[in-house]
Amino acid sequence: MKYLLTIMLVASTLNSSSLSIAADGQPVVGKDRSNLPITINSNEMTADNKGKTAIFTGKVIAKQGDVTIYADKAIINYGDQKGEVDKVEADGNVRIIKENSVGTSSHAVYESKAGRITLTGNPRVMQGKDTVSGKVITYYVDEDRSEVTGDASVTFQPPVRKGNEASH
């Protein structure tokens, strides 16, 4: 049986890791999702109200606005205020989709108060044909900036220009 739980988040939600910098060097601010509900679907759900946690297992799909998170398991840690989420941990086949960006890893942690998402376990972010990978990819939601640490690798694919197409 499928369970459905809707939670109002107080802080911004998960985002895929991407780096957007305006021409003036300032970060481009993303959409505010803080007042949107997050809907989590899974095969099973266990809640511990005293422990302030909920565990979702089996084909977990979490969606808020234009962000969708897929994982084998997600643990939600609630804050002190009603509807507040302190931390979301996603494990196993993690995939985070936002617009044309896809982040993948085996583990992701979203810390709402810090406004930070950390991808570990072979993290990789793809935006179009461009890719970023490393040991740890950290995305700062409020600042819309990313850091890649440990064996950072970036591949940019130049756009195809007229007269510069590859010959077949």
Sequence and secondary structure as in RCSB ss.txt:
>XXXX:A:sequence
MKYLLTIMLVASTLNSSSLSIAADGQPVVGKDRSNLPITINSNEMTADNKGKTAIFTGKVIAKQGDVTIYADKAI
INYGDQKGEVDKVEADGNVRIIKENSVGTSSHAVYESKAGRITLTGNPRVMQGKDTVSGKVITYYVDEDRSEVTG
DASVTFQPPVRKGNEASH
>XXXX:A:secstr
  EEEEEE SS         B TTS B      TTSEEEEEESEEEEETTTTEEEEEEEEEEEETTEEEEEEEEE
EEE SSTT EEEEEEEEEEEEEETTEEEEEEEEEEETTTTEEEEESS EEEETTEEEE SEEEEETTTTEEEEES
S EEE      TT     
